[in-house]
Amino acid sequence: VVADGCEENLATSEAACGACGTVCPSGFFCGAGVCDASLGIVQIASGGSESCAVRANGRLACWGNGNLRPVAVAGVTDALGADTGWNSRCVVRATGALSCVSGLTDAFQVAMGGYLLDGHGCALRSTGEVACWGENPEGQLGNGTTTNSLAIPVAVSGLSDAIHVAAGGAHTCAARATGQAVCWGYDYDGRLGDGRSGAGVRSTTPTLVLGLTDAIAVAASGGYVTTD
């Protein structure tokens, strides 16, 4: 907040960009006190108690989790993508690294999931492989175990042609280059789409979602999955 009479940050506020009363037109954003269409939003991420927008200039603005309006995330100037999950946020940097975990240099999409204490995340790599980290009580990391890997991403077993990934409460899904979709983790309420369901039913490696041949993206939430 700038004590300038309008109590706005003149460098970043679309309501007072560069001067009090200067409102950026629709589709423009304020950067360095100038309204600029090139600062437009290229991705929205929402999960847990926070939402974020990735801007075309590589900057990230987030709201929620106590912030009543978008706030620029300090130090982020090269974001390619981002996602938010249960008390977590992760940014894909231009280098292919992630802000939330080390060990990857070729990530280009990230998905954050989890519920209560079972937070996990996954990254789609340029190779088509997927690497996951975090809590793993239901096999949501997809590496054939239920062992946690909190700080080190582990490879999802048998997946090398993924084009999109999504993380839910205790399950994860990916769209494949073939148009098929696969899911792994907790299968309660049929959230893996493999024809099974029930408490204690899980798959620790990717299992085929039935009947899909033209999926190009997936979305997962607490207990459901959708495809596009």
Disulfide bonds with the S-S distance in Angstrom:
Cys6-Cys20 2.25
Cys17-Cys30 2.18
Cys24-Cys35 2.12
Cys52-Cys62 2.00
Cys90-Cys100 1.96
Cys122-Cys132 2.03
Cys173-Cys183 1.97
